[in-house]
Amino acid sequence: MPLSTSKADLALAQSVLNIFDEIAAHADLLSLLDSKSNNDITQSAQPVITDFFAIVKTLLFCIVMVADAVMAHVVYVRPGGTAISLGASYTSSAALSSTASSPHIALSFTLLRTLARLSPAKATFPELARAFYAALDVIAADEKGAADALVRAIAREEVISGVGRTGGSGSIASSSSGRASPSSPSRTAFALSCIEQLVPVLGLGAVEEAWGFIAQFLSSPTSRGPYEAAHSAALALFDAYAPAQGDIDKREEKVEQITYAARLVPYYAQCLVENSSPSHLSLAQLRHAYAMVVRCAGAHDDALALYCVQALLDALTGRAEGNDGTIQPDAAHKQRLRLTLASTISSVPTSLLPQVLDELKNLATHSSDGPTATTFTIEERVALRDAIFEEITEKVGNAGKEYAVRWWYANRGVFPPVGLEKGKEAEGKEEDKLLAQL
């Protein structure tokens, strides 16, 4: 689709995307299919559904190719000017509709709605990613609050997470409860991904509403898409509003959001502890998430970072309480908590580094596991040793590097010697060589 930078061309592009959006509306059946397992679908219907998904994926590809071409040109058109009518498209609320007076924003809203409708059949290819991020970039750059309006509408389940169609007068068709139709897991994950990308530019009110929406899915691992997307969005919030990040002017501008994020740290730290069992977050996800939250907490206050560390220690010793009562971790769960604690070595403030390292030393020697501790196998001790060593050699900052290396040399004897897990003794020459380079 050849486009110039004229408003007329944008109006034509908007019309094309509106048509695609109308076509995509018929794919709402995907929301129903997406929520059902293979056991809920009869054998005779499965080939038909397979063909249906193939057709929709082809349709998605065509839509995205056109949308990618449109969005590639949108960024070169000066904002403002004549508004583009959304016609019989899908809108969220009066606030969101008024924000869409810019042709840039109207195009972006339409594209996101279309991709949300087709999200259950969404395949990953470069054009889709470019169109998705371009639409969100246009919304994020809007100075009239398009990002806030979109996120508030998502949080209220008026767009993307549950789309209601407007009537001829522009009013939203709603259910008897006043809410939009229930969302499929894929559409919810898509909505959470939009929030994740827009978090850094949100005002305080939009951040609060976004968190209310995110928190609904933080402890629901049965739907992996929304569950993992919710944790990604939560981490984006803590990353965006850690006071040590960004320039001074930006920190002063976002002081309310930064303060709000600090208040959320204890809740989210406990949430991660409650989701630390093998059936919830993967080990890599858990370690990454906890390290980031501790880093954010330490940027606010040493005491807040210490709270996060203590929450892990309480869970290890059976003193932590979750939604279902006291957390009593088994051997595999304890090992995950140990490795998560090791991941905080490079995240805690330097003043807390000695305490975290000593706690890990105690864990390695069973002294803080209690009299009823399960067996700490050689494989688990080796994994803990490797995790600590990796943090010290690769991730600890310059401020704590010297202390951490000295601590390792002084306490390396409490861990299995390098090579023991392979059934042979080793002198740790590679380890000494690496540490000598630090």
C-alpha positions as a Markdown table, in Angstrom:
| # | Residue | x | y | z |
|---|---|---|---|---|
| 1 | Met | 0.0 | 0.0 | 0.0 |
| 2 | Pro | 1.8 | 3.2 | -1.2 |
| 3 | Leu | 1.3 | 6.0 | 1.3 |
| 4 | Ser | 2.3 | 9.6 | 1.4 |
| 5 | Thr | 2.4 | 11.7 | 4.6 |
| 6 | Ser | -0.9 | 13.4 | 3.8 |
| 7 | Lys | -3.9 | 13.3 | 6.1 |
| 8 | Ala | -6.0 | 12.0 | 3.1 |
| 9 | Asp | -3.8 | 8.9 | 2.9 |
| 10 | Leu | -4.2 | 8.4 | 6.6 |
| 11 | Ala | -8.0 | 8.6 | 6.3 |
| 12 | Leu | -7.8 | 5.9 | 3.6 |
| 13 | Ala | -5.6 | 3.8 | 5.8 |
| 14 | Gln | -8.0 | 4.2 | 8.7 |
| 15 | Ser | -10.9 | 3.0 | 6.4 |
| 16 | Val | -9.0 | -0.1 | 5.4 |
| 17 | Leu | -8.1 | -0.9 | 9.0 |
| 18 | Asn | -11.7 | -0.4 | 10.0 |
| 19 | Ile | -12.8 | -3.0 | 7.4 |
| 20 | Phe | -10.2 | -5.4 | 8.7 |
| 21 | Asp | -11.4 | -4.8 | 12.3 |
| 22 | Glu | -15.0 | -5.7 | 11.2 |
| 23 | Ile | -13.7 | -8.9 | 9.6 |
| 24 | Ala | -11.7 | -9.8 | 12.7 |
| 25 | Ala | -14.8 | -9.3 | 14.8 |
| 26 | His | -16.1 | -12.6 | 13.3 |
| 27 | Ala | -13.1 | -14.4 | 14.8 |
| 28 | Asp | -14.5 | -13.9 | 18.3 |
| 29 | Leu | -15.3 | -17.6 | 18.2 |
| 30 | Leu | -11.6 | -18.0 | 18.9 |
| 31 | Ser | -12.2 | -16.7 | 22.4 |
| 32 | Leu | -14.6 | -19.6 | 22.9 |
| 33 | Leu | -12.2 | -22.2 | 21.4 |
| 34 | Asp | -9.2 | -20.7 | 23.2 |
| 35 | Ser | -10.8 | -21.4 | 26.6 |
| 36 | Lys | -11.5 | -25.1 | 25.9 |
| 37 | Ser | -9.1 | -28.0 | 26.1 |
| 38 | Asn | -8.8 | -30.6 | 23.4 |
| 39 | Asn | -10.8 | -33.0 | 25.6 |
| 40 | Asp | -13.8 | -30.6 | 25.4 |
| 41 | Ile | -13.9 | -30.8 | 21.6 |
| 42 | Thr | -15.2 | -33.9 | 19.8 |
| 43 | Gln | -13.0 | -35.8 | 17.4 |
| 44 | Ser | -15.2 | -35.0 | 14.4 |
| 45 | Ala | -15.0 | -31.3 | 15.1 |
| 46 | Gln | -11.2 | -31.1 | 15.5 |
| 47 | Pro | -10.4 | -31.1 | 11.7 |
| 48 | Val | -12.9 | -28.3 | 11.1 |
| 49 | Ile | -11.4 | -26.3 | 14.0 |
| 50 | Thr | -7.9 | -26.9 | 12.6 |
| 51 | Asp | -8.9 | -25.6 | 9.2 |
| 52 | Phe | -10.6 | -22.6 | 10.8 |
| 53 | Phe | -7.5 | -21.7 | 12.7 |
| 54 | Ala | -5.5 | -22.0 | 9.4 |
| 55 | Ile | -7.8 | -19.6 | 7.7 |
| 56 | Val | -7.7 | -17.1 | 10.5 |
| 57 | Lys | -3.9 | -17.2 | 10.6 |
| 58 | Thr | -3.9 | -16.4 | 6.9 |
| 59 | Leu | -6.3 | -13.6 | 7.5 |
| 60 | Leu | -4.1 | -12.3 | 10.4 |
| 61 | Phe | -1.0 | -12.4 | 8.2 |
| 62 | Cys | -2.7 | -10.3 | 5.5 |
| 63 | Ile | -4.0 | -7.8 | 8.1 |
| 64 | Val | -0.7 | -7.4 | 9.8 |
| 65 | Met | 1.2 | -6.9 | 6.6 |
| 66 | Val | -1.1 | -4.0 | 5.7 |
| 67 | Ala | -1.0 | -2.7 | 9.2 |
| 68 | Asp | 2.7 | -2.8 | 9.3 |
| 69 | Ala | 2.9 | -0.8 | 6.1 |
| 70 | Val | 0.5 | 1.8 | 7.6 |
| 71 | Met | 2.2 | 2.1 | 10.9 |
| 72 | Ala | 5.6 | 2.5 | 9.2 |
| 73 | His | 4.3 | 5.7 | 7.7 |
| 74 | Val | 2.2 | 7.0 | 10.6 |
| 75 | Val | 5.3 | 8.2 | 12.5 |
| 76 | Tyr | 6.3 | 10.5 | 9.8 |
| 77 | Val | 3.0 | 12.5 | 9.8 |
| 78 | Arg | 2.8 | 15.5 | 12.1 |
| 79 | Pro | 0.2 | 15.0 | 14.8 |
| 80 | Gly | -2.9 | 17.1 | 14.9 |
| 81 | Gly | -5.1 | 18.3 | 12.2 |
| 82 | Thr | -8.5 | 16.9 | 11.1 |
| 83 | Ala | -9.8 | 14.1 | 13.2 |
| 84 | Ile | -10.5 | 10.7 | 11.6 |
| 85 | Ser | -13.8 | 9.3 | 12.4 |
| 86 | Leu | -13.8 | 5.8 | 14.0 |
| 87 | Gly | -17.2 | 5.1 | 12.2 |
| 88 | Ala | -18.8 | 1.9 | 13.3 |
| 89 | Ser | -15.5 | 0.6 | 14.8 |
| 90 | Tyr | -15.0 | -0.4 | 18.4 |
| 91 | Thr | -14.4 | 2.2 | 21.1 |
| 92 | Ser | -14.1 | 2.0 | 24.8 |
| 93 | Ser | -15.4 | 5.0 | 26.6 |
| 94 | Ala | -16.0 | 8.7 | 26.1 |
| 95 | Ala | -12.5 | 9.5 | 27.4 |
| 96 | Leu | -10.9 | 7.0 | 25.0 |
| 97 | Ser | -12.9 | 8.2 | 22.1 |
| 98 | Ser | -12.0 | 11.8 | 22.6 |
| 99 | Thr | -8.3 | 10.9 | 22.9 |
| 100 | Ala | -8.6 | 9.3 | 19.4 |
| 101 | Ser | -9.1 | 12.7 | 17.8 |
| 102 | Ser | -5.6 | 12.4 | 16.3 |
| 103 | Pro | -5.3 | 10.2 | 13.2 |
| 104 | His | -2.2 | 8.6 | 14.6 |
| 105 | Ile | -4.1 | 7.5 | 17.8 |
| 106 | Ala | -7.2 | 6.4 | 15.8 |
| 107 | Leu | -5.0 | 4.2 | 13.6 |
| 108 | Ser | -3.2 | 2.7 | 16.6 |
| 109 | Phe | -6.4 | 2.0 | 18.6 |
| 110 | Thr | -7.9 | 0.2 | 15.6 |
| 111 | Leu | -4.8 | -1.9 | 15.0 |
| 112 | Leu | -4.6 | -3.0 | 18.7 |
| 113 | Arg | -8.2 | -3.9 | 18.7 |
| 114 | Thr | -7.8 | -6.0 | 15.6 |
| 115 | Leu | -4.7 | -7.8 | 16.9 |
| 116 | Ala | -6.5 | -8.4 | 20.2 |
| 117 | Arg | -9.4 | -10.1 | 18.4 |
| 118 | Leu | -7.1 | -12.4 | 16.6 |
| 119 | Ser | -4.7 | -13.0 | 19.5 |
| 120 | Pro | -5.7 | -16.7 | 20.0 |
| 121 | Ala | -4.4 | -17.4 | 16.5 |
| 122 | Lys | -1.5 | -15.1 | 16.7 |
| 123 | Ala | 1.8 | -16.4 | 15.3 |
| 124 | Thr | 5.1 | -14.7 | 15.9 |
| 125 | Phe | 6.6 | -13.0 | 12.9 |
| 126 | Pro | 8.5 | -9.7 | 12.4 |
| 127 | Glu | 5.7 | -7.7 | 10.8 |
| 128 | Leu | 3.4 | -8.4 | 13.7 |
| 129 | Ala | 5.9 | -7.4 | 16.3 |
| 130 | Arg | 6.7 | -4.2 | 14.4 |
| 131 | Ala | 3.1 | -3.2 | 14.0 |
| 132 | Phe | 2.3 | -4.0 | 17.6 |
| 133 | Tyr | 5.2 | -2.0 | 19.0 |
| 134 | Ala | 4.7 | 0.9 | 16.5 |
| 135 | Ala | 1.1 | 1.3 | 17.6 |
| 136 | Leu | 2.1 | 1.4 | 21.2 |
| 137 | Asp | 4.9 | 3.8 | 20.5 |
| 138 | Val | 2.5 | 6.2 | 18.8 |
| 139 | Ile | 0.1 | 6.0 | 21.8 |
| 140 | Ala | 3.0 | 6.4 | 24.3 |
| 141 | Ala | 4.2 | 9.5 | 22.6 |
| 142 | Asp | 0.8 | 11.2 | 22.7 |
| 143 | Glu | 0.8 | 14.3 | 24.9 |
| 144 | Lys | -3.0 | 14.3 | 25.4 |
| 145 | Gly | -3.1 | 11.1 | 27.6 |
| 146 | Ala | -3.8 | 8.4 | 25.1 |
| 147 | Ala | -1.7 | 5.9 | 27.0 |
| 148 | Asp | -3.6 | 6.7 | 30.3 |
| 149 | Ala | -6.9 | 6.4 | 28.5 |
| 150 | Leu | -6.1 | 3.1 | 26.9 |
| 151 | Val | -4.7 | 1.5 | 30.1 |
| 152 | Arg | -7.7 | 2.7 | 32.1 |
| 153 | Ala | -10.1 | 1.2 | 29.5 |
| 154 | Ile | -8.2 | -2.1 | 29.6 |
| 155 | Ala | -8.3 | -2.1 | 33.4 |
| 156 | Arg | -12.0 | -1.6 | 33.3 |
| 157 | Glu | -12.4 | -4.3 | 30.8 |
| 158 | Glu | -13.8 | -2.0 | 28.2 |
| 159 | Val | -11.3 | -2.6 | 25.4 |
| 160 | Ile | -9.0 | -5.4 | 24.4 |
| 161 | Ser | -9.5 | -7.6 | 27.5 |
| 162 | Gly | -13.2 | -7.6 | 26.7 |
| 163 | Val | -14.4 | -5.6 | 23.7 |
| 164 | Gly | -17.9 | -4.1 | 23.5 |
| 165 | Arg | -19.2 | -2.8 | 20.2 |
| 166 | Thr | -20.6 | 0.7 | 19.7 |
| 167 | Gly | -24.0 | 1.3 | 18.3 |
| 168 | Gly | -24.8 | 3.9 | 15.7 |
| 169 | Ser | -24.9 | 6.7 | 18.3 |
| 170 | Gly | -21.4 | 5.8 | 19.6 |
| 171 | Ser | -22.6 | 4.4 | 22.9 |
| 172 | Ile | -21.1 | 1.1 | 24.1 |
| 173 | Ala | -23.2 | -2.0 | 23.9 |
| 174 | Ser | -22.8 | -3.6 | 27.3 |
| 175 | Ser | -24.1 | -6.6 | 29.2 |
| 176 | Ser | -26.6 | -6.3 | 32.0 |
| 177 | Ser | -23.8 | -6.0 | 34.5 |
| 178 | Gly | -22.4 | -3.0 | 32.6 |
| 179 | Arg | -19.2 | -4.9 | 31.8 |
| 180 | Ala | -17.9 | -6.1 | 28.4 |
| 181 | Ser | -18.0 | -9.7 | 27.5 |
| 182 | Pro | -15.6 | -12.1 | 29.3 |
| 183 | Ser | -12.1 | -12.2 | 27.9 |
| 184 | Ser | -10.3 | -15.2 | 26.6 |
| 185 | Pro | -6.9 | -16.0 | 28.1 |
| 186 | Ser | -5.1 | -15.0 | 25.0 |
| 187 | Arg | -6.8 | -11.6 | 24.8 |
| 188 | Thr | -6.1 | -11.0 | 28.5 |
| 189 | Ala | -2.5 | -11.8 | 27.9 |
| 190 | Phe | -2.5 | -9.4 | 25.0 |
| 191 | Ala | -4.0 | -6.6 | 27.1 |
| 192 | Leu | -1.4 | -7.2 | 29.8 |
| 193 | Ser | 1.3 | -6.9 | 27.2 |
| 194 | Cys | -0.1 | -3.6 | 26.2 |
| 195 | Ile | 0.0 | -2.4 | 29.8 |
| 196 | Glu | 3.6 | -3.6 | 30.2 |
| 197 | Gln | 4.8 | -1.5 | 27.2 |
| 198 | Leu | 2.9 | 1.6 | 28.4 |
| 199 | Val | 3.8 | 1.5 | 32.1 |
| 200 | Pro | 6.7 | 4.0 | 31.9 |
| 201 | Val | 4.6 | 6.9 | 30.5 |
| 202 | Leu | 1.5 | 6.4 | 32.7 |
| 203 | Gly | 0.2 | 8.9 | 35.3 |
| 204 | Leu | -0.4 | 7.9 | 38.9 |
| 205 | Gly | -4.1 | 7.2 | 38.4 |
| 206 | Ala | -3.6 | 5.0 | 35.4 |
| 207 | Val | -0.8 | 3.1 | 37.2 |
| 208 | Glu | -3.1 | 2.4 | 40.2 |
| 209 | Glu | -5.8 | 1.1 | 37.9 |
| 210 | Ala | -3.3 | -0.9 | 35.9 |
| 211 | Trp | -2.1 | -2.6 | 39.1 |
| 212 | Gly | -5.6 | -3.5 | 40.1 |
| 213 | Phe | -6.0 | -5.3 | 36.8 |
| 214 | Ile | -2.6 | -7.0 | 36.9 |
| 215 | Ala | -3.0 | -8.2 | 40.5 |
| 216 | Gln | -6.0 | -10.4 | 39.4 |
| 217 | Phe | -3.7 | -12.7 | 37.5 |
| 218 | Leu | -0.6 | -12.9 | 39.7 |
| 219 | Ser | -1.6 | -16.1 | 41.5 |
| 220 | Ser | -3.5 | -17.9 | 38.8 |
| 221 | Pro | -1.1 | -20.3 | 37.1 |
| 222 | Thr | -3.8 | -22.4 | 35.5 |
| 223 | Ser | -3.9 | -19.9 | 32.6 |
| 224 | Arg | -0.3 | -19.6 | 31.8 |
| 225 | Gly | -0.6 | -16.8 | 29.2 |
| 226 | Pro | -2.3 | -14.2 | 31.5 |
| 227 | Tyr | -0.3 | -15.5 | 34.5 |
| 228 | Glu | 3.1 | -14.9 | 32.9 |
| 229 | Ala | 2.0 | -11.7 | 31.2 |
| 230 | Ala | 0.8 | -10.3 | 34.5 |
| 231 | His | 4.2 | -11.0 | 36.2 |
| 232 | Ser | 6.0 | -9.4 | 33.2 |
| 233 | Ala | 3.7 | -6.3 | 33.5 |
| 234 | Ala | 4.4 | -6.1 | 37.3 |
| 235 | Leu | 8.1 | -6.3 | 36.8 |
| 236 | Ala | 7.9 | -3.5 | 34.2 |
| 237 | Leu | 6.3 | -1.3 | 36.8 |
| 238 | Phe | 9.0 | -2.0 | 39.3 |
| 239 | Asp | 11.7 | -1.5 | 36.7 |
| 240 | Ala | 10.2 | 1.8 | 35.5 |
| 241 | Tyr | 9.7 | 3.3 | 38.9 |
| 242 | Ala | 12.9 | 2.4 | 40.7 |
| 243 | Pro | 14.3 | 5.7 | 41.9 |
| 244 | Ala | 17.9 | 4.9 | 40.9 |
| 245 | Gln | 17.0 | 4.7 | 37.3 |
| 246 | Gly | 16.6 | 7.5 | 34.7 |
| 247 | Asp | 17.7 | 11.0 | 34.9 |
| 248 | Ile | 17.0 | 13.4 | 37.8 |
| 249 | Asp | 14.3 | 15.4 | 36.0 |
| 250 | Lys | 12.4 | 12.2 | 35.1 |
| 251 | Arg | 12.6 | 11.0 | 38.7 |
| 252 | Glu | 11.2 | 14.2 | 40.0 |
| 253 | Glu | 8.4 | 14.1 | 37.5 |
| 254 | Lys | 7.4 | 10.6 | 38.4 |
| 255 | Val | 7.9 | 10.9 | 42.2 |
| 256 | Glu | 4.3 | 9.8 | 42.9 |
| 257 | Gln | 4.6 | 6.7 | 40.8 |
| 258 | Ile | 7.9 | 5.9 | 42.4 |
| 259 | Thr | 6.4 | 6.2 | 45.9 |
| 260 | Tyr | 3.5 | 4.0 | 44.8 |
| 261 | Ala | 5.8 | 1.3 | 43.5 |
| 262 | Ala | 7.6 | 1.3 | 46.8 |
| 263 | Arg | 4.4 | 0.6 | 48.6 |
| 264 | Leu | 3.7 | -2.4 | 46.3 |
| 265 | Val | 7.1 | -4.1 | 47.0 |
| 266 | Pro | 6.1 | -6.0 | 50.2 |
| 267 | Tyr | 2.9 | -7.3 | 48.6 |
| 268 | Tyr | 4.7 | -8.5 | 45.4 |
| 269 | Ala | 7.6 | -10.0 | 47.3 |
| 270 | Gln | 5.1 | -12.1 | 49.3 |
| 271 | Cys | 3.2 | -12.9 | 46.1 |
| 272 | Leu | 6.4 | -14.3 | 44.6 |
| 273 | Val | 7.1 | -16.4 | 47.7 |
| 274 | Glu | 3.6 | -17.8 | 47.4 |
| 275 | Asn | 4.2 | -18.6 | 43.8 |
| 276 | Ser | 7.6 | -20.1 | 44.3 |
| 277 | Ser | 6.5 | -23.8 | 44.1 |
| 278 | Pro | 7.5 | -25.8 | 41.0 |
| 279 | Ser | 3.8 | -25.7 | 39.8 |
| 280 | His | 3.8 | -21.9 | 39.5 |
| 281 | Leu | 6.7 | -19.8 | 38.1 |
| 282 | Ser | 9.6 | -21.5 | 36.5 |
| 283 | Leu | 12.9 | -21.3 | 38.4 |
| 284 | Ala | 14.3 | -18.8 | 35.9 |
| 285 | Gln | 11.2 | -16.7 | 36.1 |
| 286 | Leu | 11.2 | -16.7 | 39.9 |
| 287 | Arg | 14.9 | -15.9 | 40.2 |
| 288 | His | 14.7 | -13.0 | 37.7 |
| 289 | Ala | 11.5 | -11.6 | 39.2 |
| 290 | Tyr | 12.8 | -11.7 | 42.8 |
| 291 | Ala | 16.2 | -10.2 | 41.9 |
| 292 | Met | 14.4 | -7.3 | 40.1 |
| 293 | Val | 12.1 | -6.6 | 43.0 |
| 294 | Val | 15.0 | -6.6 | 45.5 |
| 295 | Arg | 16.9 | -4.2 | 43.3 |
| 296 | Cys | 13.9 | -1.9 | 43.1 |
| 297 | Ala | 13.4 | -2.2 | 46.9 |
| 298 | Gly | 17.0 | -1.4 | 47.6 |
| 299 | Ala | 16.8 | 1.7 | 45.4 |
| 300 | His | 14.1 | 2.9 | 47.7 |
| 301 | Asp | 15.3 | 1.8 | 51.1 |
| 302 | Asp | 17.7 | -0.8 | 52.6 |
| 303 | Ala | 15.0 | -1.9 | 55.1 |
| 304 | Leu | 12.7 | -2.6 | 52.2 |
| 305 | Ala | 15.3 | -4.8 | 50.5 |
| 306 | Leu | 15.9 | -6.6 | 53.9 |
| 307 | Tyr | 12.2 | -7.3 | 54.1 |
| 308 | Cys | 12.4 | -9.1 | 50.8 |
| 309 | Val | 15.4 | -11.2 | 51.9 |
| 310 | Gln | 13.7 | -12.1 | 55.2 |
| 311 | Ala | 10.5 | -13.2 | 53.3 |
| 312 | Leu | 12.6 | -15.8 | 51.5 |
| 313 | Leu | 14.3 | -16.9 | 54.8 |
| 314 | Asp | 10.9 | -17.2 | 56.5 |
| 315 | Ala | 9.6 | -19.4 | 53.7 |
| 316 | Leu | 12.7 | -21.6 | 54.0 |
| 317 | Thr | 12.2 | -22.1 | 57.7 |
| 318 | Gly | 8.5 | -22.6 | 57.4 |
| 319 | Arg | 7.6 | -19.4 | 59.1 |
| 320 | Ala | 6.0 | -17.7 | 56.0 |
| 321 | Glu | 2.3 | -17.6 | 55.5 |
| 322 | Gly | 0.5 | -17.6 | 52.2 |
| 323 | Asn | -3.2 | -17.4 | 51.1 |
| 324 | Asp | -3.6 | -21.1 | 52.0 |
| 325 | Gly | -1.9 | -21.0 | 55.3 |
| 326 | Thr | 1.7 | -21.5 | 56.4 |
| 327 | Ile | 4.1 | -22.3 | 53.6 |
| 328 | Gln | 5.7 | -25.7 | 54.2 |
| 329 | Pro | 8.2 | -26.3 | 51.4 |
| 330 | Asp | 9.3 | -29.7 | 50.4 |
| 331 | Ala | 12.9 | -30.5 | 49.3 |
| 332 | Ala | 12.5 | -29.3 | 45.7 |
| 333 | His | 10.7 | -26.1 | 46.9 |
| 334 | Lys | 13.4 | -25.3 | 49.4 |
| 335 | Gln | 16.1 | -25.6 | 46.7 |
| 336 | Arg | 14.2 | -23.1 | 44.5 |
| 337 | Leu | 14.1 | -20.7 | 47.5 |
| 338 | Arg | 17.8 | -21.1 | 48.1 |
| 339 | Leu | 18.6 | -20.4 | 44.5 |
| 340 | Thr | 16.3 | -17.4 | 44.5 |
| 341 | Leu | 18.1 | -16.0 | 47.6 |
| 342 | Ala | 21.4 | -16.5 | 45.7 |
| 343 | Ser | 20.0 | -14.4 | 42.9 |
| 344 | Thr | 19.6 | -11.4 | 45.2 |
| 345 | Ile | 23.4 | -11.2 | 45.8 |
| 346 | Ser | 23.9 | -8.8 | 42.9 |
| 347 | Ser | 20.6 | -6.9 | 43.7 |
| 348 | Val | 20.8 | -6.1 | 47.4 |
| 349 | Pro | 22.4 | -2.8 | 48.6 |
| 350 | Thr | 26.1 | -3.2 | 49.4 |
| 351 | Ser | 25.3 | -2.7 | 53.1 |
| 352 | Leu | 23.2 | -6.0 | 53.1 |
| 353 | Leu | 25.6 | -8.0 | 51.0 |
| 354 | Pro | 27.5 | -9.5 | 54.1 |
| 355 | Gln | 24.2 | -10.6 | 55.6 |
| 356 | Val | 22.9 | -12.3 | 52.5 |
| 357 | Leu | 26.2 | -14.1 | 51.9 |
| 358 | Asp | 26.3 | -15.3 | 55.5 |
| 359 | Glu | 22.7 | -16.6 | 55.3 |
| 360 | Leu | 23.6 | -18.5 | 52.2 |
| 361 | Lys | 26.6 | -20.0 | 54.0 |
| 362 | Asn | 24.3 | -21.1 | 56.8 |
| 363 | Leu | 21.9 | -22.7 | 54.3 |
| 364 | Ala | 24.8 | -24.5 | 52.7 |
| 365 | Thr | 25.8 | -26.0 | 56.1 |
| 366 | His | 22.2 | -26.8 | 57.2 |
| 367 | Ser | 22.5 | -24.5 | 60.2 |
| 368 | Ser | 19.3 | -22.5 | 59.3 |
| 369 | Asp | 17.2 | -25.3 | 57.9 |
| 370 | Gly | 16.1 | -26.5 | 61.3 |
| 371 | Pro | 16.1 | -30.0 | 62.9 |
| 372 | Thr | 13.4 | -31.3 | 60.5 |
| 373 | Ala | 15.3 | -30.3 | 57.4 |
| 374 | Thr | 15.1 | -32.6 | 54.4 |
| 375 | Thr | 18.2 | -34.0 | 52.9 |
| 376 | Phe | 20.4 | -31.5 | 51.1 |
| 377 | Thr | 21.8 | -33.6 | 48.3 |
| 378 | Ile | 25.2 | -33.1 | 46.6 |
| 379 | Glu | 23.5 | -32.0 | 43.4 |
| 380 | Glu | 21.6 | -29.3 | 45.3 |
| 381 | Arg | 24.7 | -28.1 | 47.1 |
| 382 | Val | 26.6 | -27.9 | 43.7 |
| 383 | Ala | 23.7 | -26.0 | 42.2 |
| 384 | Leu | 23.8 | -23.5 | 45.1 |
| 385 | Arg | 27.5 | -23.2 | 44.8 |
| 386 | Asp | 27.4 | -22.5 | 41.1 |
| 387 | Ala | 24.6 | -19.9 | 41.5 |
| 388 | Ile | 26.5 | -18.0 | 44.2 |
| 389 | Phe | 29.8 | -18.2 | 42.2 |
| 390 | Glu | 28.0 | -16.9 | 39.1 |
| 391 | Glu | 26.5 | -13.9 | 41.0 |
| 392 | Ile | 29.9 | -13.0 | 42.5 |
| 393 | Thr | 32.0 | -13.3 | 39.3 |
| 394 | Glu | 29.5 | -12.0 | 36.7 |
| 395 | Lys | 26.8 | -9.8 | 38.3 |
| 396 | Val | 27.9 | -8.1 | 41.5 |
| 397 | Gly | 28.7 | -4.4 | 40.9 |
| 398 | Asn | 32.1 | -2.8 | 41.6 |
| 399 | Ala | 31.0 | -1.5 | 45.0 |
| 400 | Gly | 30.5 | -5.0 | 46.4 |
| 401 | Lys | 32.9 | -7.0 | 44.2 |
| 402 | Glu | 35.9 | -6.9 | 46.5 |
| 403 | Tyr | 34.0 | -8.0 | 49.6 |
| 404 | Ala | 32.2 | -10.7 | 47.7 |
| 405 | Val | 35.4 | -12.2 | 46.3 |
| 406 | Arg | 37.1 | -12.1 | 49.7 |
| 407 | Trp | 34.0 | -13.8 | 51.2 |
| 408 | Trp | 34.2 | -16.5 | 48.6 |
| 409 | Tyr | 37.9 | -17.3 | 49.2 |
| 410 | Ala | 37.2 | -17.4 | 53.0 |
| 411 | Asn | 34.1 | -19.7 | 52.7 |
| 412 | Arg | 34.6 | -21.8 | 49.6 |
| 413 | Gly | 35.3 | -24.8 | 51.9 |
| 414 | Val | 31.7 | -25.1 | 53.0 |
| 415 | Phe | 30.7 | -25.9 | 49.4 |
| 416 | Pro | 31.5 | -29.1 | 47.4 |
| 417 | Pro | 34.8 | -28.7 | 45.6 |
| 418 | Val | 34.7 | -28.1 | 41.9 |
| 419 | Gly | 34.5 | -31.5 | 40.0 |
| 420 | Leu | 33.1 | -33.5 | 42.9 |
| 421 | Glu | 29.7 | -33.7 | 41.2 |
| 422 | Lys | 31.5 | -35.5 | 38.3 |
| 423 | Gly | 32.9 | -38.1 | 40.6 |
| 424 | Lys | 36.4 | -36.7 | 40.7 |
| 425 | Glu | 38.5 | -34.3 | 42.7 |
| 426 | Ala | 39.5 | -31.0 | 41.1 |
| 427 | Glu | 41.8 | -28.3 | 42.3 |
| 428 | Gly | 39.5 | -25.5 | 41.0 |
| 429 | Lys | 42.2 | -24.0 | 38.7 |
| 430 | Glu | 39.6 | -22.5 | 36.4 |
| 431 | Glu | 37.8 | -21.0 | 39.4 |
| 432 | Asp | 41.0 | -19.4 | 40.7 |
| 433 | Lys | 41.9 | -18.1 | 37.3 |
| 434 | Leu | 38.5 | -16.4 | 36.9 |
| 435 | Leu | 38.6 | -14.9 | 40.4 |
| 436 | Ala | 42.2 | -13.6 | 39.8 |
| 437 | Gln | 40.9 | -11.6 | 36.8 |
| 438 | Leu | 38.4 | -9.7 | 38.8 |
